[in-house]
Amino acid sequence: MLKNITLGQFYPADSFTHKLDPRIKILLTIAVIILVFMSQTIVAYACVTAYLLLCAYMSSVPFKIILRGIKPLRFILLLTFCLNLFFSQGETTIFSIGPVTLTYEGLLSAVRLSLRLVYLIITTSLMTLTTSPISLSDGLESLFKPLKVIKFPAHELAMMMTITLRFIPTLLEEADKIMKAQMARGADFESGNLFKRAKSMIPLLVPLFVSAFRRAAELATAMEARCYHGGANRTKLRVLKLTSGDLYACLSYTALLAVFIIEGIVF
C-alpha cells in the first residue's frame, strides 16, 4: 500500500507536460481543482474527464501510475460514497428497506463527491509526477515573490513545501523497510479487522519518527555546512521563462472554462 502513494514522486520523461513552466502547472492545477468542485452536471464532469485524460496523455506518464494514488484512499472513497448514498436527503426514492432509504438525489450526490475526490487526487498527482522538486520550489517561490513587499518569507515557505514533498517517498520507503523487517520477526500487519491492523501499526511509528528526525537533523547540518541562508543573494541555475507550450496549455484551459460557462448558461 505504501508504494501506491504517488504524492511527491517524480516520473522523469521528455513530454509536453514536463516541459511546461512550473508556475503554469501550479496555477492550472489550482484552476482545474476549482472547476472540479464547481461541476454539477454530467456535461461538466465529462469535460473535466476529457481534459484530465488529455493531460495524462500529454504527460507520457503511464495511466496505471497516475491511478495508483487512488488505491490507498479506497476506504475513504467508499466511506464517502456510502455516507452520501444513504444519508443524503432526496425526494425520488429508488428503494427503501426498513430505515434505509436510497434516493436518486443521494445517488447523484455520492457519485459527484466520489468523482471530485478521484479527480483531486489525479490532478495533484499529475502535477507532482511531471514536476521535479527543484522546479516546484522555484515555481512556488516565484508565485510567492509579490508577497515579499509585506515581508512574506516566500523562499523559506517554498523550500519547506518542497522538502516536505521530497521526503514523502523517502519516508514511505523507510516505512516499507521497517515493516518488512518487523514482518520477518513475526509481526502481522494484514490480518484482523481495521482497528486491529491500525493498532499493529503503532510499533512502526516509533522507529519511523526516529528515522525522520535523524534525516531532518542531517539535512539541517548539511545546509548549514554549505552556508545556506535562505533566499538572501541567491542566484538560480535555471531561470524560469514562459514558452509557447505554456501559452497552449493556458489556451486549452481557457477552452475548458469557456465550455463550462456555455454549459452553465445553456443548462
WOVENPE-V667788 format. One record per pair of residues at least 4 apart in sequence whose C-alpha atoms are under 7 Angstrom apart, sorted by the first residue. I is the first residue (numbers start at 0). J is the second residue. If there is no record, write none. Layout:
# WOVENPE-V667788
{{I	J} {I	J}}
This chain:
# WOVENPE-V667788
{{0	71} {1	171} {1	175} {3	67} {3	68} {3	70} {3	71} {4	67} {4	68} {4	71} {5	67} {5	68} {5	124} {6	124} {6	127} {7	127} {7	164} {7	165} {7	167} {7	168} {8	127} {8	128} {8	168} {9	127} {9	128} {9	129} {9	130} {9	131} {10	128} {10	129} {12	17} {12	59} {13	17} {14	18} {14	57} {14	58} {14	59} {15	19} {15	57} {15	58} {16	57} {16	58} {16	129} {17	58} {17	129} {17	130} {19	23} {19	24} {19	244} {19	245} {20	24} {20	239} {20	241} {20	245} {21	25} {21	130} {21	134} {21	135} {21	138} {22	26} {22	138} {22	139} {22	142} {23	27} {23	245} {24	28} {24	126} {25	29} {26	30} {27	31} {28	32} {28	122} {28	123} {29	33} {30	34} {31	35} {32	36} {32	119} {33	37} {34	38} {35	115} {36	115} {38	43} {38	44} {39	43} {40	44} {41	45} {42	46} {43	47} {43	259} {44	48} {45	49} {46	50} {47	51} {48	52} {49	53} {50	54} {51	55} {52	56} {53	57} {54	58} {55	59} {55	60} {55	62} {58	129} {61	65} {62	66} {63	67} {65	121} {65	124} {65	125} {66	121} {68	120} {69	73} {69	117} {69	120} {72	76} {73	77} {74	78} {75	79} {76	80} {76	113} {77	81} {78	82} {79	83} {79	113} {80	84} {80	109} {80	110} {80	113} {81	85} {82	86} {83	87} {83	105} {83	108} {83	109} {84	101} {84	105} {84	106} {84	109} {85	99} {85	100} {85	101} {85	105} {87	105} {88	105} {89	102} {89	103} {89	104} {89	105} {90	102} {91	102} {91	103} {91	104} {92	101} {92	102} {92	103} {93	101} {93	102} {93	103} {94	100} {94	101} {95	99} {95	100} {95	101} {96	100} {101	105} {102	106} {103	107} {104	108} {105	109} {106	110} {107	111} {108	112} {109	113} {110	114} {111	115} {112	116} {113	117} {114	118} {115	119} {116	120} {117	121} {118	122} {119	123} {120	124} {121	125} {122	126} {123	127} {124	128} {125	129} {126	130} {130	134} {130	135} {131	135} {132	136} {132	161} {132	165} {133	137} {134	138} {135	139} {135	161} {136	140} {136	157} {136	158} {136	161} {137	141} {138	142} {139	143} {139	157} {140	144} {140	153} {140	154} {140	157} {143	153} {144	153} {146	150} {146	151} {147	151} {147	152} {147	153} {152	156} {153	157} {154	158} {154	229} {154	230} {155	159} {155	229} {156	160} {157	161} {158	162} {159	163} {160	164} {161	165} {162	166} {163	167} {166	170} {167	171} {168	172} {169	173} {170	174} {171	175} {172	176} {173	177} {174	178} {174	207} {175	179} {176	180} {177	181} {177	203} {178	182} {178	203} {179	183} {180	184} {181	185} {181	186} {182	186} {182	187} {188	196} {188	199} {188	200} {189	196} {190	196} {191	195} {191	196} {192	196} {193	197} {194	198} {195	199} {196	200} {200	204} {203	207} {204	208} {205	209} {206	210} {207	211} {208	212} {209	213} {210	214} {211	215} {212	216} {213	217} {214	218} {215	219} {216	220} {217	221} {218	222} {219	223} {220	224} {221	225} {222	226} {222	227} {223	227} {241	245} {242	246} {243	247} {244	248} {245	249} {246	250} {247	251} {248	252} {249	253} {250	254} {251	255} {252	256} {253	257} {254	258} {255	259} {256	260} {257	261} {258	262} {259	263} {260	264} {261	265} {262	266}}
